[in-house]
Amino acid sequence: AFTPSNPAPGTLISFSNASTCYNNNGLVACTSYLWNFGDNSPTSASQNTTHAYSAEQSYAVELTVGDGTYSCSTTRLVPVQVQEKSGLPNWKEISPFQ
């Protein structure tokens, strides 16, 4: 998972791992993590990590989790886009001197 869900360029995004590892004996401890952010930046080997994108586009973020013997990967798209500014309301000027 990642937050915020619709980040703007330059926004620090938090990526959270919710993986569980299994083998033939059942549930085992996950021991390795590799985040690839899809923008040619350095990867992260942290269980949970943060990252910021500099450009507006959708990025395919891949997380590979391993248990020392086996590994599996999942990919999520992160839509990075410029957010519309709410700004001030458009006021209509009314003058008593028409």
Solvent accessible surface area in square Angstrom, and as a share of the most:
residue,aa,sasa,rsa
1,A,80,0.62
2,F,33,0.14
3,T,88,0.51
4,P,60,0.37
5,S,73,0.47
6,N,78,0.40
7,P,1,0.01
8,A,26,0.20
9,P,43,0.27
10,G,58,0.56
11,T,45,0.26
12,L,115,0.57
13,I,1,0.01
14,S,49,0.32
15,F,6,0.02
16,S,56,0.36
17,N,19,0.10
18,A,100,0.78
19,S,42,0.27
20,T,83,0.48
21,C,11,0.07
22,Y,140,0.53
23,N,54,0.28
24,N,153,0.79
25,N,142,0.73
26,G,28,0.27
27,L,119,0.59
28,V,43,0.25
29,A,76,0.59
30,C,28,0.17
31,T,90,0.52
32,S,58,0.37
33,Y,33,0.13
34,L,85,0.42
35,W,10,0.04
36,N,65,0.33
37,F,5,0.02
38,G,41,0.39
39,D,44,0.23
40,N,162,0.83
41,S,35,0.23
42,P,118,0.74
43,T,72,0.42
44,S,19,0.12
45,A,81,0.62
46,S,53,0.34
47,Q,89,0.40
48,N,81,0.42
49,T,21,0.12
50,T,68,0.40
51,H,28,0.13
52,A,43,0.33
53,Y,3,0.01
54,S,109,0.70
55,A,48,0.38
56,E,95,0.43
57,Q,100,0.44
58,S,63,0.40
59,Y,13,0.05
60,A,49,0.38
61,V,6,0.04
62,E,64,0.29
63,L,13,0.06
64,T,37,0.21
65,V,4,0.02
66,G,4,0.03
67,D,23,0.12
68,G,76,0.73
69,T,106,0.61
70,Y,138,0.53
71,S,78,0.50
72,C,85,0.51
73,S,65,0.42
74,T,78,0.45
75,T,78,0.46
76,R,145,0.53
77,L,116,0.58
78,V,0,0.00
79,P,44,0.28
80,V,3,0.02
81,Q,78,0.35
82,V,99,0.57
83,Q,81,0.36
84,E,172,0.77
85,K,189,0.80
86,S,115,0.74
87,G,58,0.56
88,L,156,0.78
89,P,83,0.52
90,N,156,0.80
91,W,209,0.73
92,K,173,0.73
93,E,158,0.71
94,I,143,0.73
95,S,40,0.26
96,P,118,0.74
97,F,180,0.75
98,Q,192,0.85
